[in-house]
Amino acid sequence: MEAELWGVFMGLSIAWDEGCRDVILECDSWDAVILIQKPILDSHPLYNLIIDCKEAIGKNWRCEVTHIYREMNASADHMADLGHGLSLGLHVFVSPPTTASNCLVSDSIGRALPRAFLA
């Protein structure tokens, strides 16, 4: 959960710093979306990070937070897999890696992989 929330916070911070003012944040962690959208107790172990996310969303911009199934967000899944081969730290891509091309096309047309197969 902490990794998801850090991804949300860093993504929002980069979007803000790059001048984006109309953002749709699609997160495949339902729990992260709920933590960001609902009131949070100050005793929650991730309280400060959640508050940072809420403050980033509350800036002077349009920022919509929605849940998306992992299968509908192949690009994010691909980038996460790609990250396993990178050194620790933040890596910002100015343009998508060529290996993400098929995922971007699938995501843009709404083509999803099935969530389960029945035998």
VOPAGU-2260 file (C-alpha; in pm, 1 decimal, decimal comma):
REM VOPAGU-2260
SITE   aa  ch    i         X         Y         Z
SITE  MET   A    0       0,0       0,0       0,0
SITE  GLU   A    1     280,3     239,2      83,2
SITE  ALA   A    2     436,4     189,5    -261,3
SITE  GLU   A    3     102,4     264,3    -430,7
SITE  LEU   A    4      59,0     583,1    -229,4
SITE  TRP   A    5     414,9     695,4    -303,5
SITE  GLY   A    6     343,1     637,7    -672,4
SITE  VAL   A    7      29,8     850,9    -646,1
SITE  PHE   A    8     211,3    1128,5    -462,4
SITE  MET   A    9     515,2    1134,2    -691,1
SITE  GLY   A   10     298,6    1116,7   -1003,9
SITE  LEU   A   11      86,6    1408,6    -886,5
SITE  SER   A   12     396,2    1607,0    -789,7
SITE  ILE   A   13     553,2    1555,6   -1132,2
SITE  ALA   A   14     226,9    1642,4   -1309,7
SITE  TRP   A   15     200,2    1965,6   -1107,4
SITE  ASP   A   16     565,3    2058,9   -1163,6
SITE  GLU   A   17     525,0    1999,2   -1538,8
SITE  GLY   A   18     231,4    2241,0   -1550,2
SITE  CYS   A   19     -49,9    1989,8   -1595,4
SITE  ARG   A   20    -368,6    2137,4   -1454,2
SITE  ASP   A   21    -630,1    1887,8   -1571,6
SITE  VAL   A   22    -537,5    1542,0   -1444,0
SITE  ILE   A   23    -715,0    1209,0   -1423,7
SITE  LEU   A   24    -536,4     977,9   -1182,3
SITE  GLU   A   25    -624,7     614,7   -1249,3
SITE  CYS   A   26    -509,0     383,3    -971,8
SITE  ASP   A   27    -545,2       5,0    -974,4
SITE  SER   A   28    -536,6     -14,0    -594,8
SITE  TRP   A   29    -891,6      19,4    -465,3
SITE  ASP   A   30    -757,7      53,8    -110,5
SITE  ALA   A   31    -532,1     345,0    -209,0
SITE  VAL   A   32    -822,6     523,3    -380,1
SITE  ILE   A   33   -1040,5     481,8     -70,0
SITE  LEU   A   34    -762,6     604,9     161,2
SITE  ILE   A   35    -719,6     913,6     -56,9
SITE  GLN   A   36   -1090,5     989,9     -94,2
SITE  LYS   A   37   -1221,7     921,8     256,5
SITE  PRO   A   38   -1141,9    1084,2     592,0
SITE  ILE   A   39    -837,9     928,4     759,7
SITE  LEU   A   40    -758,0     881,9    1127,2
SITE  ASP   A   41    -435,4    1043,8    1239,7
SITE  SER   A   42    -339,9     710,7    1397,4
SITE  HIS   A   43    -316,2     543,7    1054,0
SITE  PRO   A   44      45,2     430,9     993,5
SITE  LEU   A   45      49,2     603,3     652,2
SITE  TYR   A   46    -131,5     916,2     771,1
SITE  ASN   A   47     135,4    1167,3     661,6
SITE  LEU   A   48     168,6    1017,6     313,7
SITE  ILE   A   49    -209,6    1004,5     268,9
SITE  ILE   A   50    -237,8    1368,6     377,9
SITE  ASP   A   51      37,2    1460,8     129,4
SITE  CYS   A   52    -166,2    1292,0    -146,4
SITE  LYS   A   53    -484,8    1470,9     -38,4
SITE  GLU   A   54    -305,3    1806,8     -33,5
SITE  ALA   A   55    -161,3    1745,2    -379,9
SITE  ILE   A   56    -508,7    1661,8    -512,0
SITE  GLY   A   57    -651,6    1972,1    -342,7
SITE  LYS   A   58    -422,0    2215,2    -524,3
SITE  ASN   A   59    -560,7    2469,2    -769,5
SITE  TRP   A   60    -621,4    2224,1   -1053,4
SITE  ARG   A   61    -872,5    1970,0   -1171,8
SITE  CYS   A   62    -761,5    1632,6   -1038,3
SITE  GLU   A   63    -998,2    1337,6   -1059,4
SITE  VAL   A   64    -905,2    1015,8    -878,1
SITE  THR   A   65   -1059,5     692,8   -1003,8
SITE  HIS   A   66   -1008,2     321,7    -960,7
SITE  ILE   A   67    -918,9     122,8   -1269,9
SITE  TYR   A   68    -877,9    -251,1   -1293,3
SITE  ARG   A   69    -520,4    -360,1   -1345,2
SITE  GLU   A   70    -621,2    -536,0   -1667,5
SITE  MET   A   71    -740,6    -203,3   -1811,3
SITE  ASN   A   72    -408,6     -34,6   -1733,5
SITE  ALA   A   73    -151,6    -251,9   -1909,1
SITE  SER   A   74      81,6      47,1   -1952,9
SITE  ALA   A   75     121,3      98,9   -1578,0
SITE  ASP   A   76     171,3    -272,9   -1527,0
SITE  HIS   A   77     436,7    -278,1   -1800,7
SITE  MET   A   78     618,7      20,4   -1651,2
SITE  ALA   A   79     614,6    -143,7   -1306,9
SITE  ASP   A   80     765,9    -459,2   -1455,9
SITE  LEU   A   81    1024,6    -248,3   -1637,6
SITE  GLY   A   82    1114,5     -81,8   -1309,0
SITE  HIS   A   83    1233,6    -410,3   -1161,6
SITE  GLY   A   84    1536,6    -388,8   -1390,2
SITE  LEU   A   85    1624,5     -29,7   -1299,6
SITE  SER   A   86    1835,5     103,8   -1015,7
SITE  LEU   A   87    1660,9     223,2    -700,3
SITE  GLY   A   88    1517,3     573,4    -711,5
SITE  LEU   A   89    1282,0     779,6    -920,4
SITE  HIS   A   90    1300,6     735,1   -1297,0
SITE  VAL   A   91    1110,2     985,7   -1511,7
SITE  PHE   A   92    1050,3     901,7   -1876,6
SITE  VAL   A   93    1008,1    1202,2   -2107,2
SITE  SER   A   94     850,3     971,4   -2363,3
SITE  PRO   A   95     726,6     615,2   -2324,1
SITE  PRO   A   96     973,3     333,4   -2382,7
SITE  THR   A   97     924,3     159,0   -2716,7
SITE  THR   A   98     845,4    -161,9   -2529,3
SITE  ALA   A   99     528,5       4,2   -2396,4
SITE  SER   A  100     380,9      80,0   -2741,1
SITE  ASN   A  101     142,2    -216,2   -2757,2
SITE  CYS   A  102      22,5    -154,0   -2402,2
SITE  LEU   A  103     -47,0     212,4   -2476,7
SITE  VAL   A  104    -252,4     120,2   -2782,6
SITE  SER   A  105    -449,4    -141,9   -2587,5
SITE  ASP   A  106    -518,1     101,1   -2304,8
SITE  SER   A  107    -620,9     382,3   -2539,9
SITE  ILE   A  108    -882,5     169,3   -2717,9
SITE  GLY   A  109   -1006,9      14,6   -2395,6
SITE  ARG   A  110    -901,7    -339,7   -2476,5
SITE  ALA   A  111    -856,6    -533,9   -2155,6
SITE  LEU   A  112    -711,0    -868,6   -2071,0
SITE  PRO   A  113    -959,8   -1106,3   -1908,3
SITE  ARG   A  114    -960,2   -1108,0   -1527,9
SITE  ALA   A  115   -1008,5   -1484,5   -1507,2
SITE  PHE   A  116   -1044,7   -1791,3   -1721,6
SITE  LEU   A  117   -1296,4   -2065,9   -1653,6
SITE  ALA   A  118   -1187,5   -2422,1   -1729,7
